[in-house]
Amino acid sequence: MLLDNFDQIGTTHSITASVSGNNFNFSQSYNGTAYQGSGSYSSGNLSFSYTADDGVQVDTVTATAHK
């Protein structure tokens, strides 16, 4: 699964996630920032959490998107 413009990395860039059933996970670096996270899809809800580590600060994000 491609997560386009993930964490505002740009509309022409994406993070690639592996999917297994209703779950997904990713671990990828882009432009010096390491992204690692996981999530799931259930009953029209996409829930996920991830960290973004640029070597100076680690941001932790949790979100849910509703269909």
C-alpha positions in Angstrom: 0.0 0.0 0.0 1.3 3.5 -0.9 0.8 6.2 1.7 1.0 9.3 -0.5 2.3 12.6 1.0 2.7 10.8 4.3 3.6 13.2 7.1 3.6 16.0 4.5 6.7 14.6 2.7 5.3 15.9 -0.6 2.6 15.0 -3.1 5.1 13.2 -5.3 6.5 11.0 -2.6 5.1 8.1 -0.6 5.8 5.6 2.1 5.3 1.9 1.2 3.4 -0.2 3.7 3.1 -4.0 3.8 -0.4 -5.4 4.1 -1.6 -8.6 5.8 -5.3 -9.0 6.1 -6.7 -5.8 7.6 -3.3 -4.8 9.1 -0.4 -2.9 7.7 3.1 -1.8 8.8 5.9 0.2 7.5 9.5 1.1 8.2 11.2 3.4 5.7 13.4 6.4 5.6 12.9 9.5 3.5 15.0 12.6 3.3 16.8 11.9 6.6 13.7 11.0 8.6 13.0 7.4 9.7 9.3 6.5 9.7 8.1 3.4 11.5 4.5 2.4 12.3 1.5 0.2 11.9 -2.2 0.3 11.6 -5.4 -1.5 10.8 -8.7 -1.2 8.9 -12.0 -2.2 10.5 -15.7 -1.2 10.0 -14.8 1.8 7.8 -12.1 3.1 10.1 -8.4 3.3 9.3 -6.4 3.6 12.5 -2.6 3.9 12.7 0.3 5.1 14.8 3.8 5.9 13.8 7.1 7.6 14.8 9.1 10.0 12.7 12.7 10.3 13.8 14.9 13.0 12.1 17.9 12.3 14.4 17.1 15.4 16.5 13.5 14.8 17.6 11.1 11.8 17.6 7.5 12.6 16.8 4.8 10.1 17.8 1.5 10.3 16.0 -1.7 8.3 16.4 -4.7 8.9 14.1 -8.0 7.5 12.9 -9.6 8.2 9.5 -13.3 7.5 9.0 -14.9 6.5 5.7 
